């Protein structure tokens, strides 16, 4: 299996709980909280582990929250490289209102990161001898410039590794301009990349091919939420439709999708098969409450449905 490394510049302890009803100015009695290590790349590494693979997670960690964060990862037996920071590791909160079945997500900002700290992440990556897939996922905290992706791309080139990026805003623009193998935007992020106010599903292929032709990017996987995803390469666009499931939470669905795609690629599967598997992983994650990621048995069942549905469509056509 190819070596997978994830980089998370803005990790967080994800705390999830429930309340009967959200009422302003009232003291609300919450259910016992669940604590999980989170952040884009961290969740990708955790999901890969659940799927039977392995990934090394490089991340920034500081203070008492950073120690707790690392302990949570070690309990899951994740291979880690923790880079110390002066600031605290942030904490996020997810609250589900039982009465409405609605979920409220409170994302806290991370403490500023010093140049030396984020550069130590790049150095840690450079020190790993065999890297085939580099997954950079999540937001950038204050102090890390968007052009960090230039350094990441140069490292990927030196190692002959494939760079996979899942981020947003200015960071996503820099990532595409500096070279990536694959990006995973949603419709809003894809529209931003091509300077459009919004895009419909029918416009995804044209917009994605514009990015591929203009920048050093081989594949665009556009996430469509519960509808699935669209894979676009120079050869064309392929829509993978997700089966309907009882959605409990959407937190971690995108990270689970990226984990499935990366793990499948590392097992020498094609892009289209890897995206099918990724959609199965993302859909499986939505079946769980709070910040829980995908479960492999759910993934297997959903993947089988996706493959069957694709075959049926081919026969009909």
Order of alpha helices (4+ residues) and beta strands (2+ residues): beta-beta-beta-alpha-beta-alpha-beta-beta-beta-alpha-beta-alpha-beta-alpha-beta-alpha-alpha-beta-beta-beta-alpha-alpha-alpha
